[in-house]
Amino acid sequence: MPYLLGSELGFPKNYYNQEALLEALIELWGDSLFNPDRLRAFFQNMNVDGRYLALPKERYAEVRDFGSRNLAFREVALELLEGVVSRLASQTEIAAEEVDVLLSTTVTGLAVPTLEARLMNRIPFSPSARRVPLFGLGCLAGAAGVARLSDMLRGSADIGLLLAVELCSLTLQLQDISIANLVATGLFGDGAAAVLMVGDRNPMAAEAVRSGKGCKIVATRSAFFPDSEDVMGWEFDHNGFQIVLNNKVPQYATGVVSDAVRTFLGDHGLEPRDIAHWLAHPGGPKVMDALEEGLGVPGALERSRTSLAALGNLSSVSVLAILDEVLKSGLPKPGDWGVLMAMGPAFCAEVVLLKWEP
C-alpha cells in the first residue's frame, strides 16, 4: 500500500479579509450591481473570514478579458508550484530528479504545455519522469489526485508527486450577476499544494512505518452519480470560465454521497464512527452540515470549517490543505483511521481511506 510522506502549501502574497473583498467587488461591479446588500448577505453567509488572491485586489479591474487573466494564471501558478516543490524537497530530503511520477491538477486556468511540463524547465526533475496532467475534476481533484497517484504507485518502489494549484479569483466574471456567481465570489480563494507519496516497495515506506511519519493509503473509491451535469462545473464563453453551481449539492451530500462513503467503509469492516480524522473538502457551510448529518458524525468536519474560514474554498487545493494540517499536527495516533474525501463536477465523489501505522 502506498504511503503519504509529506505535503507543503503555498499562497500568493495578497491576503484580504472578507469585508475588504466585498467593498472591492462592489466598486468593480459599480452600477451593474443593483443590490449591494444582497452581495453583502452572500458574503456573510459563507463563514469565510478572509482569502488569498493571485493579484492585488486593485489589479482585477485591469484583467477583464480571458487572455490577460489566463496569462496571470500561468505566471502566478508556476511561481507558487515552484515554491511548494522546493520547500517539500527540503522538508523530505528528496531531490527533484528522484521523482518518478508527476501528477498535476488545476481547473482555474489553461496551459499547454501543461503546468508540470513548464515546471520541469525551472526544477531539475528527471526528463524520464512520467507526467499526468488532470483537468476538469474541480474540487474533486485533490482527493482524486491522491487516489490516482496511489493507484500508480501501488506495488512499486516509485516516488510520486501530486501538484495542485487553483487561482479561483482569476475566473472572476464581472458581467455575471447571477446567484451562482455572487456565491462564488464570496466563497473561493487561491492557493497551491504539493503532496509526496511513495510505493510500498520503496525503502522510505518502511522508514515511515518505523518513524510514525506520514500514513498509509489503504484503499480508494470513486462514486459517479448519473444525470447530474447541472450541479457543478464550468461553462465557457468569450469571457472564459462561467461558474455552474446550483443548490442541489447539500442534497447529494446528505444522500447518495454519504451512502457511498458508508458502503466504502463497510467494505473494510468500518463505520463512520470508527474514523478518527475526517479530511473533507469544505464545499460550504450547508454542504458540511449535510455531510455530517448524512454520515451521522456531528462536529467531525471542524477542520474543514476552520480551513474554510481562514482560506475560503480553494477548489482542489482545499482538501490537501486540510491533509497538510493533519500531517503536521502530530495528532494522529498509531492505529487511527482517516478519510480524505471531496465532491466535484459530474456530479461525483472521491474517497481515500488512510491509516496511521501502529
C-alpha positions as CSV (number, residue, x, y, z in Angstrom):
1,M,0.0,0.0,0.0
2,P,1.4,3.4,-1.0
3,Y,2.5,5.9,1.7
4,L,1.8,9.6,2.1
5,L,5.1,11.0,3.3
6,G,4.6,14.8,3.4
7,S,3.0,17.9,2.0
8,E,3.5,21.6,1.5
9,L,1.2,24.6,0.9
10,G,1.8,27.8,-1.0
11,F,-0.2,31.0,-1.2
12,P,0.0,34.3,-3.0
13,K,1.2,37.4,-1.1
14,N,-2.2,39.1,-1.2
15,Y,-4.5,38.3,1.7
16,Y,-7.7,40.2,2.4
17,N,-10.4,39.9,4.9
18,Q,-13.9,39.3,3.7
19,E,-15.1,42.9,4.2
20,A,-12.2,44.3,2.1
21,L,-13.1,41.9,-0.7
22,L,-16.7,42.8,-0.5
23,E,-16.1,46.5,-0.8
24,A,-13.6,46.0,-3.7
25,L,-16.2,43.9,-5.6
26,I,-19.0,46.4,-5.1
27,E,-16.7,49.1,-6.6
28,L,-15.7,46.8,-9.5
29,W,-19.3,46.0,-10.3
30,G,-20.5,49.6,-10.0
31,D,-24.0,50.4,-11.2
32,S,-24.4,46.9,-12.7
33,L,-24.8,45.5,-9.2
34,F,-28.4,46.5,-8.5
35,N,-28.5,45.3,-4.9
36,P,-25.2,45.5,-3.0
37,D,-26.9,44.4,0.2
38,R,-27.7,41.0,-1.5
39,L,-24.0,40.5,-2.2
40,R,-23.2,41.5,1.4
41,A,-25.6,38.9,2.7
42,F,-24.0,36.2,0.5
43,F,-20.5,37.1,1.8
44,Q,-21.7,37.0,5.4
45,N,-23.3,33.5,5.0
46,M,-20.1,31.9,3.6
47,N,-18.5,31.8,7.1
48,V,-15.2,32.9,5.4
49,D,-13.0,35.4,7.3
50,G,-10.5,36.1,4.5
51,R,-8.8,34.7,1.4
52,Y,-5.6,34.9,-0.6
53,L,-5.8,36.4,-4.1
54,A,-3.4,35.8,-7.0
55,L,-3.2,39.5,-7.7
56,P,-3.5,42.7,-5.5
57,K,-7.3,43.5,-5.4
58,E,-6.7,46.7,-7.4
59,R,-5.4,44.8,-10.4
60,Y,-8.6,42.9,-11.1
61,A,-10.0,46.0,-12.9
62,E,-7.2,45.6,-15.4
63,V,-7.6,41.9,-16.2
64,R,-11.1,41.9,-17.6
65,D,-10.6,39.6,-20.6
66,F,-9.8,35.9,-20.6
67,G,-6.4,36.2,-22.3
68,S,-5.0,38.6,-19.6
69,R,-6.4,36.6,-16.8
70,N,-5.0,33.3,-18.1
71,L,-1.6,34.8,-18.6
72,A,-1.7,36.0,-15.0
73,F,-2.8,32.4,-14.1
74,R,0.2,30.8,-15.7
75,E,2.7,33.2,-14.1
76,V,1.3,33.0,-10.6
77,A,0.6,29.3,-10.7
78,L,4.2,28.4,-11.7
79,E,5.6,30.7,-9.1
80,L,3.5,29.0,-6.4
81,L,4.3,25.5,-7.6
82,E,8.0,26.1,-7.8
83,G,7.8,27.3,-4.2
84,V,5.9,24.4,-2.8
85,V,8.1,21.8,-4.6
86,S,11.3,23.4,-3.3
87,R,10.0,23.5,0.3
88,L,8.7,20.0,0.2
89,A,12.0,18.7,-1.3
90,S,13.9,20.4,1.6
91,Q,11.5,19.1,4.2
92,T,11.7,15.5,3.0
93,E,15.3,15.5,1.7
94,I,14.2,14.1,-1.6
95,A,15.8,15.5,-4.7
96,A,13.6,16.5,-7.6
97,E,15.4,14.2,-10.0
98,E,14.3,11.2,-7.8
99,V,10.6,11.8,-8.6
100,D,9.3,9.1,-11.0
101,V,5.7,10.4,-11.4
102,L,4.4,14.0,-11.7
103,L,0.7,14.4,-11.4
104,S,-0.7,17.9,-11.7
105,T,-4.2,19.3,-11.4
106,T,-6.0,22.6,-11.9
107,V,-9.4,23.8,-13.1
108,T,-9.0,27.5,-13.0
109,G,-6.7,28.2,-16.0
110,L,-5.3,26.7,-19.2
111,A,-1.7,25.9,-20.1
112,V,-0.3,23.9,-23.0
113,P,2.4,22.8,-22.4
114,T,0.9,21.9,-19.1
115,L,2.0,23.3,-15.7
116,E,4.1,20.3,-14.6
117,A,5.9,20.4,-18.0
118,R,6.7,24.1,-17.7
119,L,7.8,23.4,-14.1
120,M,10.4,20.9,-15.4
121,N,12.2,23.9,-17.0
122,R,12.5,25.5,-13.6
123,I,13.2,22.5,-11.4
124,P,15.6,19.6,-12.3
125,F,13.1,16.8,-12.5
126,S,14.2,13.7,-14.4
127,P,13.5,14.0,-18.1
128,S,12.0,10.5,-17.9
129,A,9.5,11.3,-15.2
130,R,6.0,10.3,-16.2
131,R,3.7,13.3,-16.4
132,V,0.0,13.0,-15.7
133,P,-1.9,16.3,-16.0
134,L,-5.5,16.3,-14.9
135,F,-8.2,18.9,-15.8
136,G,-11.9,19.2,-15.3
137,L,-12.3,17.5,-11.9
138,G,-12.7,20.7,-10.0
139,C,-13.0,20.5,-6.2
140,L,-12.8,16.7,-6.5
141,A,-9.3,16.7,-7.9
142,G,-7.4,17.0,-4.6
143,A,-8.8,13.7,-3.4
144,A,-8.9,12.2,-6.9
145,G,-5.2,13.2,-7.4
146,V,-4.2,11.3,-4.2
147,A,-6.2,8.3,-5.3
148,R,-4.9,8.1,-8.9
149,L,-1.3,8.6,-7.8
150,S,-1.8,5.9,-5.2
151,D,-3.1,3.6,-7.9
152,M,0.0,4.3,-10.0
153,L,2.4,3.7,-7.0
154,R,0.8,0.5,-5.7
155,G,3.2,-2.4,-5.7
156,S,6.1,-0.2,-6.8
157,A,9.2,1.5,-5.5
158,D,8.4,4.7,-7.3
159,I,8.3,8.2,-5.9
160,G,5.3,10.3,-6.9
161,L,4.5,14.0,-6.5
162,L,1.0,15.5,-6.7
163,L,0.8,19.2,-7.6
164,A,-2.4,21.2,-7.3
165,V,-2.9,24.9,-7.9
166,E,-6.1,26.8,-8.1
167,L,-6.4,30.6,-8.7
168,C,-10.2,30.9,-8.5
169,S,-10.1,34.7,-8.3
170,L,-8.8,34.8,-11.9
171,T,-12.1,33.3,-13.1
172,L,-14.0,36.4,-11.9
173,Q,-16.9,37.3,-14.3
174,L,-17.8,41.0,-13.8
175,Q,-20.6,40.8,-16.4
176,D,-22.3,38.0,-14.5
177,I,-24.6,38.9,-11.5
178,S,-26.3,35.5,-11.2
179,I,-26.7,34.0,-7.8
180,A,-24.2,31.3,-8.6
181,N,-21.5,33.9,-9.5
182,L,-22.3,36.0,-6.4
183,V,-21.9,33.0,-4.2
184,A,-18.6,32.0,-5.9
185,T,-17.1,35.5,-5.4
186,G,-17.8,35.2,-1.7
187,L,-16.5,31.6,-1.3
188,F,-13.4,30.8,-3.4
189,G,-9.8,31.6,-2.8
190,D,-6.3,30.9,-4.3
191,G,-3.5,28.6,-3.3
192,A,-1.3,25.6,-4.2
193,A,-0.2,22.3,-2.7
194,A,2.3,19.5,-3.2
195,V,2.0,16.0,-1.8
196,L,4.8,13.4,-1.8
197,M,3.9,9.7,-1.9
198,V,5.9,6.5,-2.4
199,G,5.1,3.0,-3.4
200,D,5.1,0.3,-0.7
201,R,8.3,-1.3,-2.1
202,N,10.3,1.9,-1.6
203,P,12.6,1.9,1.5
204,M,11.1,5.2,2.6
205,A,7.7,3.4,3.1
206,A,9.3,1.1,5.8
207,E,11.0,4.1,7.3
208,A,7.7,5.9,7.5
209,V,6.3,3.0,9.5
210,R,9.2,2.9,11.9
211,S,9.3,6.7,12.4
212,G,5.5,7.1,12.6
213,K,5.6,9.8,9.9
214,G,3.0,10.0,7.2
215,C,0.2,7.5,6.7
216,K,-0.7,4.5,4.6
217,I,-3.2,4.7,1.8
218,V,-5.3,1.6,2.3
219,A,-7.9,2.0,-0.4
220,T,-9.7,4.4,-2.7
221,R,-13.2,4.6,-4.1
222,S,-14.8,6.7,-6.9
223,A,-18.5,7.3,-7.0
224,F,-20.3,8.7,-10.0
225,F,-23.9,9.9,-9.8
226,P,-25.8,9.9,-13.2
227,D,-27.7,12.7,-14.7
228,S,-26.2,15.4,-12.5
229,E,-24.2,17.6,-15.0
230,D,-26.1,20.7,-13.9
231,V,-25.0,20.5,-10.3
232,M,-21.5,22.0,-10.6
233,G,-18.9,22.9,-13.2
234,W,-17.9,25.5,-15.8
235,E,-19.5,26.8,-19.0
236,F,-17.1,28.6,-21.4
237,D,-17.7,31.7,-23.5
238,H,-15.6,34.6,-24.8
239,N,-15.1,35.8,-21.2
240,G,-13.6,32.5,-20.1
241,F,-14.8,30.4,-17.1
242,Q,-18.5,30.8,-16.2
243,I,-19.5,29.1,-12.9
244,V,-22.2,26.4,-12.8
245,L,-23.4,25.9,-9.3
246,N,-26.9,25.1,-8.0
247,N,-28.5,24.3,-4.7
248,K,-28.6,20.5,-5.1
249,V,-25.1,19.9,-3.6
250,P,-26.3,19.6,0.0
251,Q,-29.0,17.1,-1.1
252,Y,-26.3,14.9,-2.8
253,A,-24.0,15.3,0.3
254,T,-26.6,14.1,2.8
255,G,-27.9,11.4,0.5
256,V,-26.0,9.4,-2.2
257,V,-22.5,10.8,-1.2
258,S,-22.9,9.7,2.4
259,D,-24.4,6.4,1.3
260,A,-21.3,5.8,-1.0
261,V,-18.9,6.6,1.9
262,R,-20.8,4.2,4.2
263,T,-20.6,1.4,1.7
264,F,-16.9,2.0,1.1
265,L,-16.2,1.9,4.8
266,G,-18.3,-1.2,5.2
267,D,-16.3,-3.0,2.6
268,H,-13.4,-2.6,5.0
269,G,-15.2,-3.5,8.2
270,L,-15.6,0.1,9.3
271,E,-18.3,2.6,10.1
272,P,-18.2,6.4,10.1
273,R,-17.8,6.4,13.9
274,D,-14.6,4.4,13.5
275,I,-12.9,7.3,11.6
276,A,-10.7,9.4,13.9
277,H,-9.8,12.0,11.2
278,W,-12.2,13.4,8.6
279,L,-10.4,15.3,5.9
280,A,-13.3,16.6,3.8
281,H,-13.4,19.3,1.2
282,P,-15.1,22.3,2.7
283,G,-17.6,22.9,-0.1
284,G,-19.5,25.5,2.0
285,P,-21.4,25.7,5.3
286,K,-24.5,23.9,4.1
287,V,-22.5,21.2,2.4
288,M,-20.6,20.4,5.6
289,D,-23.7,20.3,7.6
290,A,-25.3,17.9,5.2
291,L,-22.3,15.6,5.2
292,E,-22.2,15.4,9.0
293,E,-25.9,14.7,9.0
294,G,-25.7,12.0,6.3
295,L,-22.8,10.3,7.9
296,G,-24.0,10.6,11.5
297,V,-20.8,12.3,12.7
298,P,-21.8,15.7,14.2
299,G,-18.9,18.0,14.6
300,A,-16.5,15.7,12.7
301,L,-15.8,18.4,10.0
302,E,-14.5,21.1,12.3
303,R,-11.1,21.1,10.5
304,S,-12.9,21.7,7.2
305,R,-14.8,24.6,8.8
306,T,-11.6,26.1,10.2
307,S,-10.0,25.9,6.8
308,L,-12.9,27.5,5.0
309,A,-12.9,30.4,7.5
310,A,-9.2,31.1,7.1
311,L,-8.7,30.4,3.4
312,G,-12.1,30.1,1.6
313,N,-12.8,27.3,-0.7
314,L,-9.6,26.5,-2.7
315,S,-11.2,24.0,-5.0
316,S,-8.8,21.0,-5.4
317,V,-6.3,22.5,-3.0
318,S,-8.7,22.7,0.0
319,V,-8.6,19.0,0.9
320,L,-4.8,19.0,0.5
321,A,-4.6,22.0,2.9
322,I,-6.5,20.0,5.5
323,L,-4.3,17.0,4.8
324,D,-1.2,19.2,5.4
325,E,-2.6,20.4,8.7
326,V,-3.3,16.9,9.9
327,L,0.1,15.5,8.8
328,K,1.9,18.3,10.6
329,S,-0.3,18.4,13.7
330,G,1.1,15.3,15.4
331,L,-2.5,14.5,16.5
332,P,-3.0,11.2,14.7
333,K,-2.2,8.2,16.9
334,P,-0.9,4.7,15.8
335,G,-3.9,2.7,14.5
336,D,-6.0,5.8,13.7
337,W,-8.2,5.7,10.6
338,G,-8.7,8.7,8.4
339,V,-11.0,9.5,5.4
340,L,-9.9,12.1,2.8
341,M,-12.8,13.0,0.5
342,A,-14.1,15.5,-1.9
343,M,-17.0,16.1,-4.3
344,G,-16.9,17.7,-7.7
345,P,-18.4,18.1,-11.3
346,A,-20.2,15.2,-12.9
347,F,-21.6,15.0,-10.0
348,C,-19.3,12.6,-8.3
349,A,-17.2,11.9,-5.2
350,E,-13.8,10.5,-4.4
351,V,-12.9,8.8,-1.1
352,V,-9.5,7.7,0.2
353,L,-9.0,5.5,3.3
354,L,-6.0,6.4,5.4
355,K,-4.3,4.6,8.3
356,W,-1.6,5.6,10.7
357,E,0.6,2.6,11.3
358,P,0.9,1.2,14.9
